[in-house]
Amino acid sequence: MREELDRLSAHIAAARTLIAEGDAVGRKLEFLTQEFVREANTLCSKSASLGLTRVGLAIKAAVERLREQAANVE
């Protein structure tokens, strides 16, 4: 699970950089949301803990809201 958390951190850093640039970033953010969901799904599937599964589901819900917002950026 460490790999998934590391990748999530890298994706978050990339999203922050994109947003800070302020250019047309909608498509790039949409791509990153796909990556966020992929990592959250993997975390949930590997989880042996109800708490971690809940966190993974919360990540997926937040990412869905981000995806909706990213679709309106461009």
Phi, psi and omega in degrees: 000340179300321180299316181296319178294321177296317179294320176301316178299318179295320179293322178296316178299318179295320179295318178298319178297315179301313182296321180294329179295325176077002178282186175290102187242007185306309182294321179294320177294322177299319177299314180297325178296325176298319179293319177302313181296319179301314181291320178296319177299317179295318177301315181296319183289331180272348187290135172252009185237132177298323179298315179293322177298319178297319178297315178301318178292323177294321176299314181298320179294317179295321180294323178297320176295319177297319180299317178298319179291320180296326179295337180264358184286316185280000000 
